[in-house]
Amino acid sequence: MASKAVRLLGRCLPFFPGKSIPNATRVQIRQLELDENINMYFPKDTTFFAHDPGQVCKPGDIVLISSLPKKLTPLIEHEVLKVVYPFGDITDPITGKKVMNDMYREDIEYISEMYGKNKKGFDYENAPERGWQEDKKDFSHKQSYRRFQVYDKEDKQPYAVDY
């Protein structure tokens, strides 16, 4: 009898230097683990490397991954099936409504209309899709690295992450 593929829902993470693997992405899975001493569940994060040949994942996306029948490499044992929710575009699976934080977008629009809509506020209806600012202001598709030193004020390192 063949083993069934395990499907998990996780969040794509960015790569850091030395950890880059071609045609792969890092996915973080959050599971609840029971502490039997106090009989409570606590979140436990596990990170997997998943095979992503089409490079469809960007950091922050919620993806569905499945276990492979055979490991591709010693690190890659899962594959990305699809992007369920792009970063920043969460949909409630029961109602099908768009969600922002802990409220529906239409409820937020209703409240803003009641108190007077801010003309400088963000408009979700007319906003372009994610990715239209790639290589201009959005560098999430590029390989990032940690910046340890800044040599001068005009040191332009757009892909650096400060820690």
N, C-alpha and C positions, 0 to 999 in steps of 0.2 A: 504494500500500500504506500503510495507516494505521500510525502509530507505536504501539508497545506502551507501556502505562502502566508506569512504574517504581514498584515498591513498596519502601518502606523501613521499617525498624523504628527507633523513636526514643523519647526521653524528653521529656515535656512540661515546659516551663520556665515560671516565673512571669513576668508582665509587670511592667515598671517604668514610672513616669510618662513620658509623651511617646512611648511605644512601643505604646500600646494601640490595637488595631484591632478594631472590632466583628466578631463572628462569626468570630474567628480565634484561633489559639493558636500559641505558639512551640514548636517541636520541635527538639531537638538530636539529630543523627545522628552516631554515632562510626564512622569508617571507618579502615581501616589503609592507610597510605601507604608505599610502598617507598622507602627511601633507598638509591640505587644505589651510593653510595660504600662503604658498609659492608655492603650486601646484607641489611638488616634492615627489618622493618616497624615503624612507629611510629603510634600513634593520632592521628587528626586529627578534631576536632569541627567540624561544620558546623551552623549554625542556619537553620532554615526557618520561614516563617510558613505555616500550613496552615489551610484553610477548615474551620471547626467550627461549623455553624449550630445544632446542638443543644446546644452547650456541654457536651459529655460529658467533656471532658478536665479533669483537675485536675493541679496541679504534682506531678511525680514519677511519673505514670502512664506505662507503656510502651504506645505506640500504634503502629498500622500506618497509614502514610500512602501515598498514591498520587499520582503527578503528574497534573495536569489536562491535558486536550487543549489548552486555551487559558487563558492567565492571567486571573484575575478582576480583579486590580489589579496594579500594578507589583511589589508585594511578594509577593502570594499566588499561588503556582504549584502548590500541593499541596492535597490534601483528606484529612481524617481518615476512615479507613474504619471502624476499631473500636479500642476499648481492649482490648489483649491481656492486660495484667496491671495491675490497680489497684495504686497505691502500697502497698508493704509486703506484697503477696500474690503472691509469685512461685511459679510452678509449673514443675517440671522437665518439659520437653516430651517427653522420652523415657519416663520412668517414670510421670508424672502425679502425683508426690508433691509436697507443699508443701515449700518450701526456706526456711531462715533462715540467712543469711550463706553459709557453705560446707558446711552439713550439712542433712540432711533433718530436718523437725520431729519425726518419729516416732523418729529416732535420738536426738535431744536429750531427748525425753520418756523414752526407755529409760534413758539415762545418768542423768537426774535421779531416776528411780525406784531405780536401783541405789545411788546415794549418799544417797538420802533427798530427797523432793520438798519444795521450799520452798513453804510455804503462801502466802507473799506474792508468789510468782512469777506471771508472766503466763500465763493459760490461753487458748490459741488456740481451743479447742473451744467455750468459752462466751462468747467475745468478740463484741460486736456488730459489724456491718459498718462500714466507714469512712464517716464523714459524720454519725454520730449526734450529734456534738458541734459541728456547724456553728453559728456565732454564739454559742457558749458558750466553748469553748477552742480550737476549730479555725477559723482565719480564712483557710485556704488558698484558699477560693473567692472571697474578696474581692480587690479591687485593692490591691496593696501599694505602699508608697513608702519611700524612704530617710529616716530621721530624722537630721537634721544637728545639731539642738540640742535639749536638754532644758531646759525653762524652770523647772520645779519638780519636786519629788519625786512629786507627785500628778498629773503630766502624763500622762493616759491616752490613748495612741495605739495601739490594738490592732492596727492594720494596718501599723504602721511596722516597718521592718527596720533594725537597727543595723549599721553598718559601721565 
